[in-house]
């Protein structure tokens, strides 16, 4: 007996470029492939240790002084928790918060079960809307982030009366990669969509592609989880940029809906 066709496989025959940093694309790629698509993993950001780890380690040593630890990304979780667990236990009295579900999932995977995370809007603004972050006067907050991250969290929390410390635990760099196979795949009609999950990553991708690749990118729909990234796409001359809901499954559902 022939098995019934899976009507949910809405990306059958379509190639989707996934641009997340190395080591962070598996979940998204699997969602693409569950829908019948071909995930083309092409990292456009490399995550490296900060040059000066001494300041980070000094903060790790005094984690008991903080009331709230915010992790701005899965990369922040990976790098910060590696530094912490290599030196000490995560304090049971320290509340953890993540900007999005990816960071929350990584924290829970490392044994931190109670994590504050926005219910819908996965960005600094969404986190700041949580009741626990509205009343922070006199509390000491540490923000684990990459070098040169957004200042909105710290500035807003300081205005609300918190004492804020940045703990920069990684740096983002543009990787060196051979783009020729990717451009060839575009030329063969094997690329139908691009997923970009950060403005910086999208700009890196644009820079890395060269003129032929940029022309291909400009005629390919790009799917992003935030309006800021859509604005970055338009600034690069990409006309077809679409905002989906955040999260791996929701992003892929948005792509499926687009091609339906």
KOLTORTOR-802008 format. One record per residue: x, y, z negated of N, C-alpha, C in turn. Coordinates in nm, 2 decimals, padded with zeros to 4 digits, m for minus. Example, Ala and Ser with C-alpha at 12.3 -4.5 7.8 and 13.67 -1.06 7.14 Angstrom:
REM KOLTORTOR-802008
[site [01.32,m00.57,m00.78],[01.23,m00.45,m00.78],[01.32,m00.33,m00.78]];
[site [01.28,m00.22,m00.71],[01.37,m00.11,m00.71],[01.29,00.00,m00.79]];
END
This chain:
REM KOLTORTOR-802008
[site [00.09,m00.12,00.00],[00.00,00.00,00.00],[00.09,00.12,00.00]];
[site [00.06,00.22,00.09],[00.14,00.34,00.09],[00.11,00.43,m00.02]];
[site [00.22,00.48,m00.09],[00.20,00.57,m00.20],[00.14,00.70,m00.15]];
[site [00.05,00.77,m00.23],[m00.01,00.90,m00.18],[00.10,01.01,m00.18]];
[site [00.08,01.10,m00.09],[00.17,01.21,m00.07],[00.16,01.30,m00.19]];
[site [00.27,01.35,m00.25],[00.27,01.44,m00.36],[00.24,01.58,m00.31]];
[site [00.12,01.63,m00.33],[00.08,01.76,m00.27],[00.16,01.87,m00.34]];
[site [00.23,01.85,m00.45],[00.30,01.96,m00.51],[00.43,01.99,m00.45]];
[site [00.47,01.90,m00.36],[00.61,01.92,m00.31],[00.61,02.03,m00.20]];
[site [00.59,02.15,m00.25],[00.57,02.27,m00.16],[00.69,02.32,m00.10]];
[site [00.81,02.27,m00.13],[00.93,02.32,m00.07],[01.00,02.22,00.03]];
[site [00.92,02.12,00.07],[00.97,02.02,00.16],[01.04,02.08,00.28]];
[site [01.16,02.04,00.31],[01.23,02.09,00.43],[01.29,02.23,00.41]];
[site [01.28,02.28,00.29],[01.34,02.42,00.27],[01.46,02.42,00.19]];
[site [01.56,02.50,00.23],[01.68,02.51,00.15],[01.67,02.64,00.07]];
[site [01.71,02.63,m00.06],[01.70,02.74,m00.16],[01.84,02.76,m00.22]];
[site [01.89,02.88,m00.20],[02.02,02.91,m00.27],[02.00,02.95,m00.41]];
[site [02.07,02.88,m00.50],[02.06,02.91,m00.65],[02.19,02.97,m00.69]];
[site [02.19,03.10,m00.74],[02.31,03.18,m00.75],[02.35,03.19,m00.90]];
[site [02.29,03.12,m00.99],[02.33,03.13,m01.13],[02.48,03.09,m01.15]];
[site [02.54,03.14,m01.27],[02.68,03.10,m01.29],[02.69,02.95,m01.30]];
[site [02.81,02.90,m01.28],[02.85,02.76,m01.28],[02.81,02.70,m01.42]];
[site [02.74,02.58,m01.42],[02.70,02.52,m01.54],[02.56,02.56,m01.59]];
[site [02.50,02.66,m01.52],[02.37,02.71,m01.56],[02.26,02.69,m01.46]];
[site [02.29,02.62,m01.35],[02.20,02.60,m01.24],[02.12,02.47,m01.24]];
[site [02.16,02.37,m01.32],[02.11,02.24,m01.31],[01.95,02.24,m01.32]];
[site [01.90,02.31,m01.43],[01.76,02.30,m01.45],[01.68,02.36,m01.33]];
[site [01.73,02.48,m01.28],[01.66,02.54,m01.17],[01.67,02.46,m01.04]];
[site [01.79,02.40,m01.02],[01.81,02.32,m00.90],[01.72,02.20,m00.91]];
[site [01.70,02.14,m01.02],[01.61,02.02,m01.03],[01.47,02.06,m01.01]];
[site [01.43,02.18,m01.05],[01.29,02.22,m01.02],[01.27,02.24,m00.87]];
[site [01.37,02.30,m00.80],[01.36,02.31,m00.66],[01.35,02.17,m00.59]];
[site [01.43,02.08,m00.64],[01.43,01.95,m00.58],[01.30,01.87,m00.61]];
[site [01.24,01.89,m00.73],[01.11,01.82,m00.76],[01.00,01.87,m00.66]];
[site [01.02,01.99,m00.61],[00.92,02.04,m00.51],[00.96,02.00,m00.37]];
[site [01.06,01.91,m00.35],[01.10,01.87,m00.22],[01.20,01.95,m00.15]];
[site [01.25,02.06,m00.21],[01.34,02.15,m00.15],[01.49,02.10,m00.17]];
[site [01.58,02.16,m00.10],[01.72,02.13,m00.11],[01.78,02.25,m00.19]];
[site [01.83,02.22,m00.31],[01.90,02.33,m00.39],[02.04,02.34,m00.34]];
[site [02.08,02.46,m00.30],[02.21,02.49,m00.26],[02.28,02.58,m00.37]];
[site [02.35,02.52,m00.45],[02.41,02.58,m00.57],[02.53,02.66,m00.53]];
[site [02.53,02.79,m00.55],[02.64,02.88,m00.51],[02.66,02.99,m00.62]];
[site [02.74,02.96,m00.72],[02.75,03.05,m00.83],[02.81,03.19,m00.78]];
[site [02.76,03.30,m00.83],[02.80,03.43,m00.79],[02.86,03.51,m00.91]];
[site [02.86,03.45,m01.03],[02.92,03.50,m01.15],[03.00,03.39,m01.21]];
[site [03.12,03.42,m01.25],[03.20,03.33,m01.34],[03.20,03.39,m01.48]];
[site [03.19,03.30,m01.57],[03.19,03.34,m01.72],[03.32,03.30,m01.78]];
[site [03.39,03.40,m01.83],[03.52,03.38,m01.89],[03.53,03.44,m02.03]];
[site [03.63,03.39,m02.10],[03.65,03.44,m02.24],[03.69,03.59,m02.23]];
[site [03.66,03.66,m02.33],[03.71,03.80,m02.34],[03.86,03.79,m02.37]];
[site [03.93,03.89,m02.32],[04.08,03.90,m02.34],[04.12,03.90,m02.49]];
[site [04.04,03.98,m02.56],[04.08,04.00,m02.71],[03.97,03.93,m02.79]];
[site [04.01,03.81,m02.84],[03.91,03.73,m02.92],[03.92,03.76,m03.07]];
[site [04.02,03.84,m03.11],[04.04,03.87,m03.25],[03.92,03.94,m03.31]];
[site [03.87,04.04,m03.24],[03.75,04.11,m03.29],[03.63,04.02,m03.31]];
[site [03.61,03.93,m03.20],[03.50,03.84,m03.21],[03.51,03.75,m03.33]];
[site [03.63,03.70,m03.36],[03.65,03.60,m03.47],[03.64,03.67,m03.60]];
[site [03.67,03.80,m03.61],[03.65,03.87,m03.73],[03.50,03.88,m03.76]];
[site [03.42,03.90,m03.66],[03.27,03.91,m03.68],[03.22,03.77,m03.72]];
[site [03.27,03.67,m03.66],[03.23,03.53,m03.69],[03.26,03.50,m03.84]];
[site [03.37,03.55,m03.89],[03.41,03.52,m04.03],[03.32,03.59,m04.12]];
[site [03.25,03.70,m04.08],[03.16,03.77,m04.18],[03.01,03.76,m04.13]];
[site [02.98,03.65,m04.07],[02.84,03.63,m04.03],[02.74,03.64,m04.14]];
[site [02.78,03.60,m04.26],[02.69,03.61,m04.38],[02.65,03.75,m04.41]];
[site [02.72,03.85,m04.36],[02.68,03.99,m04.38],[02.56,04.04,m04.30]];
[site [02.52,03.96,m04.20],[02.42,04.00,m04.11],[02.28,03.94,m04.14]];
[site [02.18,04.01,m04.10],[02.04,03.96,m04.12],[01.99,03.90,m03.99]];
[site [02.03,03.95,m03.88],[01.98,03.90,m03.75],[02.09,03.89,m03.65]];
[site [02.09,03.78,m03.57],[02.19,03.76,m03.46],[02.11,03.75,m03.33]];
[site [02.14,03.84,m03.24],[02.07,03.84,m03.11],[02.17,03.79,m03.00]];
[site [02.12,03.69,m02.92],[02.20,03.64,m02.81],[02.13,03.68,m02.68]];
[site [02.20,03.76,m02.60],[02.14,03.82,m02.48],[02.12,03.73,m02.36]];
[site [02.19,03.61,m02.37],[02.18,03.52,m02.25],[02.23,03.38,m02.29]];
[site [02.20,03.28,m02.20],[02.26,03.15,m02.23],[02.41,03.15,m02.24]];
[site [02.48,03.24,m02.16],[02.62,03.25,m02.16],[02.67,03.30,m02.30]];
[site [02.59,03.40,m02.36],[02.62,03.45,m02.49],[02.61,03.34,m02.59]];
[site [02.51,03.25,m02.58],[02.49,03.14,m02.67],[02.61,03.05,m02.66]];
[site [02.65,03.01,m02.54],[02.75,02.91,m02.52],[02.89,02.96,m02.58]];
[site [02.92,03.09,m02.54],[03.05,03.14,m02.59],[03.05,03.17,m02.74]];
[site [02.94,03.23,m02.79],[02.94,03.27,m02.93],[02.93,03.14,m03.02]];
[site [02.85,03.05,m02.98],[02.84,02.93,m03.06],[02.96,02.84,m03.06]];
[site [03.04,02.85,m02.95],[03.17,02.77,m02.95],[03.26,02.84,m03.04]];
[site [03.26,02.97,m03.05],[03.35,03.04,m03.14],[03.31,03.02,m03.29]];
[site [03.18,03.02,m03.31],[03.13,03.00,m03.45],[03.15,02.86,m03.50]];
[site [03.11,02.76,m03.42],[03.12,02.62,m03.47],[03.26,02.57,m03.48]];
[site [03.35,02.64,m03.40],[03.49,02.60,m03.41],[03.55,02.65,m03.54]];
[site [03.48,02.73,m03.61],[03.54,02.80,m03.73],[03.46,02.78,m03.86]];
[site [03.33,02.77,m03.84],[03.24,02.76,m03.96],[03.10,02.72,m03.92]];
[site [03.01,02.71,m04.01],[02.87,02.67,m03.99],[02.79,02.80,m03.96]];
[site [02.69,02.79,m03.88],[02.60,02.91,m03.86],[02.52,02.92,m03.99]];
[site [02.52,03.04,m04.05],[02.45,03.06,m04.18],[02.30,03.03,m04.18]];
[site [02.26,02.96,m04.27],[02.11,02.92,m04.27],[02.03,03.04,m04.30]];
[site [02.08,03.15,m04.36],[02.01,03.27,m04.39],[02.00,03.37,m04.27]];
[site [02.07,03.34,m04.16],[02.08,03.43,m04.05],[01.97,03.39,m03.95]];
[site [01.89,03.49,m03.92],[01.78,03.47,m03.82],[01.84,03.49,m03.68]];
[site [01.81,03.40,m03.59],[01.86,03.40,m03.45],[01.75,03.45,m03.36]];
[site [01.78,03.53,m03.26],[01.69,03.58,m03.16],[01.75,03.56,m03.02]];
[site [01.67,03.53,m02.92],[01.72,03.52,m02.78],[01.63,03.61,m02.69]];
[site [01.69,03.67,m02.59],[01.61,03.75,m02.50],[01.51,03.67,m02.42]];
[site [01.55,03.55,m02.38],[01.46,03.46,m02.30],[01.46,03.32,m02.34]];
[site [01.38,03.24,m02.27],[01.37,03.10,m02.31],[01.50,03.02,m02.28]];
[site [01.58,03.06,m02.19],[01.71,02.99,m02.16],[01.80,03.00,m02.28]];
[site [01.81,03.12,m02.34],[01.90,03.13,m02.46],[01.84,03.06,m02.57]];
[site [01.71,03.07,m02.59],[01.64,03.00,m02.70],[01.66,02.84,m02.69]];
[site [01.65,02.79,m02.57],[01.67,02.65,m02.55],[01.82,02.61,m02.58]];
[site [01.91,02.69,m02.55],[02.05,02.66,m02.58],[02.08,02.67,m02.73]];
[site [02.02,02.76,m02.80],[02.03,02.77,m02.94],[01.98,02.64,m03.01]];
[site [01.86,02.60,m02.96],[01.79,02.49,m03.02],[01.87,02.36,m03.00]];
[site [01.93,02.36,m02.88],[02.02,02.24,m02.84],[02.14,02.23,m02.94]];
[site [02.18,02.34,m02.99],[02.29,02.35,m03.09],[02.25,02.34,m03.23]];
[site [02.12,02.31,m03.25],[02.07,02.28,m03.39],[02.01,02.40,m03.46]];
[site [01.99,02.51,m03.39],[01.92,02.63,m03.45],[01.78,02.62,m03.41]];
[site [01.69,02.58,m03.50],[01.55,02.55,m03.46],[01.46,02.67,m03.46]];
[site [01.49,02.76,m03.55],[01.40,02.88,m03.56],[01.46,02.99,m03.48]];
[site [01.41,03.02,m03.37],[01.46,03.13,m03.28],[01.35,03.22,m03.24]];
[site [01.37,03.35,m03.26],[01.28,03.45,m03.21],[01.30,03.47,m03.06]];
[site [01.19,03.47,m02.99],[01.20,03.49,m02.84],[01.07,03.55,m02.80]];
[site [01.07,03.64,m02.70],[00.95,03.71,m02.65],[00.86,03.60,m02.59]];
[site [00.72,03.62,m02.61],[00.63,03.53,m02.55],[00.61,03.53,m02.40]];
[site [00.64,03.65,m02.34],[00.61,03.67,m02.20],[00.72,03.74,m02.13]];
[site [00.75,03.86,m02.17],[00.85,03.95,m02.10],[00.99,03.92,m02.15]];
[site [01.07,03.85,m02.07],[01.20,03.81,m02.11],[01.31,03.90,m02.08]];
[site [01.31,04.01,m02.15],[01.42,04.11,m02.14],[01.43,04.19,m02.27]];
[site [01.52,04.29,m02.28],[01.54,04.36,m02.40],[01.41,04.42,m02.45]];
[site [01.33,04.48,m02.36],[01.21,04.54,m02.40],[01.11,04.44,m02.46]];
[site [01.10,04.32,m02.40],[01.02,04.22,m02.46],[01.06,04.18,m02.60]];
[site [01.19,04.17,m02.62],[01.24,04.13,m02.75],[01.21,04.24,m02.85]];
[site [01.23,04.36,m02.81],[01.20,04.48,m02.90],[01.06,04.49,m02.94]];
[site [00.97,04.43,m02.86],[00.83,04.44,m02.89],[00.79,04.34,m03.00]];
[site [00.87,04.24,m03.04],[00.84,04.15,m03.14],[00.83,04.22,m03.27]];
[site [00.73,04.18,m03.36],[00.71,04.24,m03.49],[00.84,04.24,m03.57]];
[site [00.91,04.13,m03.56],[01.03,04.11,m03.65],[01.14,04.21,m03.61]];
[site [01.14,04.27,m03.49],[01.23,04.37,m03.45],[01.18,04.51,m03.46]];
[site [01.06,04.53,m03.49],[01.00,04.66,m03.51],[01.03,04.72,m03.65]];
[site [01.05,04.63,m03.74],[01.07,04.68,m03.88],[01.21,04.63,m03.93]];
[site [01.31,04.70,m03.89],[01.45,04.66,m03.91],[01.53,04.76,m03.99]];
[site [01.47,04.86,m04.05],[01.54,04.96,m04.13],[01.62,04.90,m04.24]];
[site [01.75,04.93,m04.24],[01.84,04.88,m04.34],[01.90,04.74,m04.31]];
[site [01.85,04.68,m04.20],[01.90,04.54,m04.17],[02.03,04.55,m04.09]];
[site [02.11,04.45,m04.10],[02.24,04.45,m04.02],[02.22,04.35,m03.91]];
[site [02.24,04.39,m03.79],[02.21,04.31,m03.67],[02.34,04.30,m03.59]];
[site [02.37,04.18,m03.54],[02.49,04.15,m03.46],[02.43,04.11,m03.32]];
[site [02.48,04.17,m03.21],[02.44,04.14,m03.08],[02.55,04.07,m03.00]];
[site [02.53,03.94,m02.98],[02.63,03.87,m02.90],[02.60,03.89,m02.75]];
[site [02.70,03.94,m02.68],[02.67,03.98,m02.54],[02.80,03.97,m02.46]];
[site [02.79,03.99,m02.33],[02.91,04.01,m02.24],[02.96,04.15,m02.25]];
[site [03.08,04.16,m02.20],[03.14,04.30,m02.19],[03.06,04.39,m02.10]];
[site [03.03,04.51,m02.15],[02.96,04.61,m02.07],[02.81,04.58,m02.05]];
[site [02.74,04.51,m02.14],[02.60,04.48,m02.13],[02.52,04.61,m02.15]];
[site [02.39,04.59,m02.13],[02.29,04.71,m02.16],[02.30,04.75,m02.30]];
[site [02.28,04.88,m02.32],[02.29,04.94,m02.45],[02.15,04.96,m02.52]];
[site [02.04,04.93,m02.44],[01.91,04.95,m02.49],[01.87,04.89,m02.62]];
[site [01.91,04.76,m02.64],[01.88,04.69,m02.76],[01.94,04.76,m02.88]];
[site [02.07,04.79,m02.87],[02.14,04.85,m02.98],[02.09,04.99,m03.01]];
[site [02.07,05.07,m02.91],[02.02,05.21,m02.93],[01.88,05.21,m02.99]];
[site [01.79,05.12,m02.95],[01.66,05.12,m03.00],[01.66,05.07,m03.15]];
[site [01.73,04.96,m03.17],[01.74,04.91,m03.31],[01.80,05.01,m03.41]];
[site [01.90,05.09,m03.36],[01.96,05.19,m03.44],[01.86,05.30,m03.47]];
[site [01.78,05.34,m03.37],[01.68,05.44,m03.40],[01.57,05.39,m03.50]];
[site [01.56,05.26,m03.50],[01.46,05.20,m03.60],[01.52,05.18,m03.74]];
[site [01.65,05.22,m03.75],[01.71,05.22,m03.88],[01.81,05.10,m03.91]];
[site [01.83,05.02,m03.81],[01.92,04.90,m03.83],[02.07,04.95,m03.81]];
[site [02.15,04.87,m03.87],[02.30,04.88,m03.85],[02.34,04.78,m03.75]];
[site [02.39,04.82,m03.63],[02.41,04.73,m03.52],[02.56,04.71,m03.49]];
[site [02.60,04.59,m03.47],[02.74,04.55,m03.43],[02.73,04.47,m03.30]];
[site [02.81,04.52,m03.21],[02.83,04.44,m03.08],[02.94,04.33,m03.11]];
[site [02.91,04.21,m03.06],[03.01,04.10,m03.06],[03.02,04.06,m02.91]];
[site [03.12,04.11,m02.84],[03.14,04.08,m02.70],[03.21,03.95,m02.69]];
[site [03.15,03.84,m02.64],[03.20,03.71,m02.65],[03.24,03.65,m02.51]];
[site [03.21,03.72,m02.40],[03.25,03.67,m02.27],[03.25,03.79,m02.17]];
[site [03.31,03.76,m02.06],[03.31,03.86,m01.95],[03.27,03.80,m01.82]];
[site [03.20,03.88,m01.74],[03.15,03.83,m01.61],[03.25,03.88,m01.50]];
[site [03.29,03.78,m01.42],[03.37,03.82,m01.30],[03.32,03.76,m01.18]];
[site [03.35,03.82,m01.06],[03.31,03.77,m00.93],[03.40,03.66,m00.89]];
[site [03.34,03.54,m00.87],[03.43,03.43,m00.84],[03.49,03.43,m00.70]];
[site [03.59,03.36,m00.68],[03.65,03.34,m00.54],[03.58,03.21,m00.48]];
[site [03.52,03.23,m00.37],[03.46,03.11,m00.31],[03.46,03.12,m00.16]];
[site [03.46,03.01,m00.09],[03.45,03.00,00.05],[03.30,03.01,00.09]];
[site [03.26,03.12,00.16],[03.13,03.14,00.20],[03.10,03.08,00.33]];
[site [03.20,03.04,00.41],[03.18,02.99,00.55],[03.07,02.88,00.56]];
[site [03.08,02.78,00.47],[02.98,02.67,00.48],[02.84,02.72,00.46]];
[site [02.82,02.82,00.37],[02.69,02.88,00.34],[02.64,02.96,00.46]];
[site [02.73,03.04,00.52],[02.69,03.11,00.64],[02.65,03.02,00.76]];
[site [02.73,02.91,00.77],[02.70,02.81,00.87],[02.56,02.75,00.85]];
[site [02.53,02.72,00.72],[02.40,02.66,00.69],[02.29,02.76,00.73]];
[site [02.31,02.89,00.70],[02.21,02.99,00.75],[02.20,02.98,00.90]];
[site [02.31,02.98,00.97],[02.30,02.98,01.11],[02.23,02.85,01.17]];
[site [02.23,02.74,01.09],[02.16,02.62,01.14],[02.02,02.62,01.10]];
[site [01.97,02.73,01.03],[01.83,02.74,00.99],[01.80,02.65,00.87]];
[site [01.90,02.63,00.78],[01.89,02.54,00.67],[01.86,02.62,00.54]];
[site [01.87,02.76,00.54],[01.84,02.84,00.42],[01.71,02.92,00.44]];
[site [01.62,02.90,00.35],[01.49,02.97,00.36],[01.46,03.06,00.25]];
[site [01.54,03.06,00.14],[01.51,03.14,00.02],[01.64,03.15,m00.06]];
[site [01.65,03.26,m00.14],[01.75,03.28,m00.24],[01.69,03.31,m00.37]];
[site [01.75,03.26,m00.48],[01.71,03.29,m00.61],[01.82,03.37,m00.68]];
[site [01.79,03.49,m00.72],[01.89,03.58,m00.79],[01.84,03.61,m00.93]];
[site [01.91,03.58,m01.03],[01.86,03.60,m01.17],[01.93,03.72,m01.24]];
[site [02.01,03.79,m01.17],[02.07,03.92,m01.23],[02.10,04.01,m01.12]];
[site [02.10,04.14,m01.15],[02.14,04.24,m01.05],[02.28,04.24,m01.02]];
[site [02.37,04.21,m01.12],[02.51,04.20,m01.10],[02.54,04.08,m01.01]];
[site [02.48,03.97,m01.03],[02.50,03.85,m00.95],[02.46,03.88,m00.80]];
[site [02.35,03.95,m00.78],[02.30,03.97,m00.65],[02.40,04.06,m00.58]];
[site [02.45,04.16,m00.65],[02.55,04.25,m00.58],[02.68,04.17,m00.55]];
[site [02.72,04.09,m00.64],[02.84,04.00,m00.61],[02.82,03.92,m00.49]];
[site [02.70,03.86,m00.48],[02.67,03.77,m00.37],[02.68,03.85,m00.24]];
[site [02.62,03.97,m00.24],[02.62,04.06,m00.12],[02.77,04.09,m00.08]];
[site [02.85,04.12,m00.18],[02.99,04.15,m00.15],[03.07,04.03,m00.10]];
[site [03.04,03.91,m00.15],[03.11,03.79,m00.12],[03.08,03.74,00.03]];
[site [02.96,03.77,00.07],[02.91,03.71,00.20],[02.98,03.76,00.33]];
[site [03.03,03.88,00.33],[03.08,03.93,00.45],[02.97,03.98,00.54]];
[site [03.00,04.05,00.65],[02.89,04.11,00.73],[02.80,04.01,00.79]];
[site [02.84,03.90,00.84],[02.75,03.80,00.90],[02.66,03.74,00.79]];
[site [02.71,03.71,00.67],[02.63,03.66,00.57],[02.54,03.76,00.51]];
[site [02.58,03.89,00.51],[02.49,04.00,00.46],[02.37,04.01,00.55]];
[site [02.39,04.00,00.68],[02.28,04.01,00.78],[02.18,03.90,00.75]];
[site [02.23,03.78,00.73],[02.15,03.66,00.70],[02.07,03.68,00.57]];
[site [02.14,03.74,00.47],[02.07,03.76,00.34],[01.96,03.86,00.36]];
[site [01.98,03.96,00.44],[01.88,04.07,00.45],[01.75,04.02,00.52]];
[site [01.76,03.91,00.59],[01.64,03.85,00.66],[01.58,03.73,00.59]];
[site [01.63,03.71,00.47],[01.59,03.59,00.39],[01.51,03.64,00.26]];
[site [01.40,03.58,00.23],[01.33,03.62,00.11],[01.41,03.59,m00.02]];
[site [01.42,03.69,m00.11],[01.49,03.67,m00.23],[01.39,03.68,m00.35]];
[site [01.40,03.58,m00.44],[01.31,03.57,m00.55],[01.38,03.60,m00.68]];
[site [01.33,03.69,m00.76],[01.39,03.74,m00.88],[01.29,03.74,m00.99]];
[site [01.34,03.74,m01.12],[01.25,03.73,m01.23],[01.22,03.87,m01.30]];
[site [01.28,03.98,m01.24],[01.26,04.11,m01.30],[01.26,04.22,m01.20]];
[site [01.17,04.32,m01.22],[01.17,04.43,m01.12],[01.30,04.50,m01.10]];
[site [01.39,04.51,m01.21],[01.52,04.57,m01.19],[01.60,04.50,m01.08]];
[site [01.59,04.37,m01.08],[01.66,04.30,m00.98],[01.60,04.32,m00.84]];
[site [01.47,04.33,m00.83],[01.41,04.37,m00.70],[01.46,04.50,m00.65]];
[site [01.47,04.60,m00.74],[01.52,04.73,m00.70],[01.66,04.72,m00.65]];
[site [01.74,04.63,m00.72],[01.88,04.61,m00.67],[01.88,04.55,m00.53]];
[site [01.79,04.46,m00.51],[01.78,04.40,m00.37],[01.75,04.50,m00.27]];
[site [01.65,04.58,m00.30],[01.61,04.69,m00.20],[01.73,04.78,m00.17]];
[site [01.81,04.81,m00.28],[01.92,04.90,m00.26],[02.02,04.84,m00.17]];
[site [02.03,04.71,m00.16],[02.12,04.64,m00.07],[02.06,04.62,00.07]];
[site [01.95,04.67,00.09],[01.88,04.65,00.22],[01.80,04.53,00.24]];
[site [01.77,04.46,00.13],[01.69,04.33,00.14],[01.55,04.37,00.12]];
[site [01.47,04.36,00.23],[01.34,04.41,00.23],[01.24,04.31,00.16]];
[site [01.27,04.18,00.18],[01.18,04.08,00.12],[01.23,04.03,m00.02]];
[site [01.20,04.10,m00.12],[01.24,04.07,m00.26],[01.11,04.05,m00.34]];
[site [01.09,03.94,m00.40],[00.96,03.91,m00.47],[00.99,03.88,m00.62]];
[site [00.91,03.94,m00.71],[00.93,03.92,m00.85],[00.84,03.80,m00.89]];
[site [00.89,03.70,m00.95],[00.82,03.59,m01.00],[00.81,03.60,m01.15]];
[site [00.74,03.51,m01.21],[00.74,03.49,m01.36],[00.88,03.44,m01.39]];
[site [00.93,03.46,m01.51],[01.06,03.42,m01.56],[01.05,03.27,m01.60]];
[site [01.16,03.20,m01.60],[01.17,03.06,m01.64],[01.18,02.98,m01.51]];
[site [01.26,02.87,m01.52],[01.29,02.79,m01.40],[01.16,02.74,m01.33]];
[site [01.07,02.68,m01.40],[00.95,02.62,m01.34],[00.87,02.74,m01.28]];
[site [00.85,02.85,m01.35],[00.77,02.96,m01.30],[00.83,03.02,m01.18]];
[site [00.96,03.03,m01.18],[01.03,03.09,m01.06],[01.00,03.00,m00.93]];
[site [01.02,02.87,m00.95],[01.00,02.78,m00.84],[00.85,02.78,m00.80]];
[site [00.76,02.79,m00.89],[00.62,02.80,m00.86],[00.59,02.92,m00.77]];
[site [00.66,03.03,m00.81],[00.64,03.15,m00.73],[00.69,03.13,m00.58]];
[site [00.80,03.06,m00.57],[00.85,03.04,m00.43],[00.75,02.95,m00.36]];
[site [00.71,02.84,m00.42],[00.61,02.75,m00.36],[00.49,02.83,m00.31]];
[site [00.44,02.92,m00.40],[00.32,03.00,m00.37],[00.35,03.09,m00.25]];
[site [00.47,03.14,m00.24],[00.50,03.23,m00.13],[00.49,03.15,00.01]];
[site [00.54,03.03,00.01],[00.55,02.96,00.13],[00.42,02.88,00.16]];
[site [00.33,02.88,00.07],[00.21,02.80,00.09],[00.13,02.85,00.21]];
END
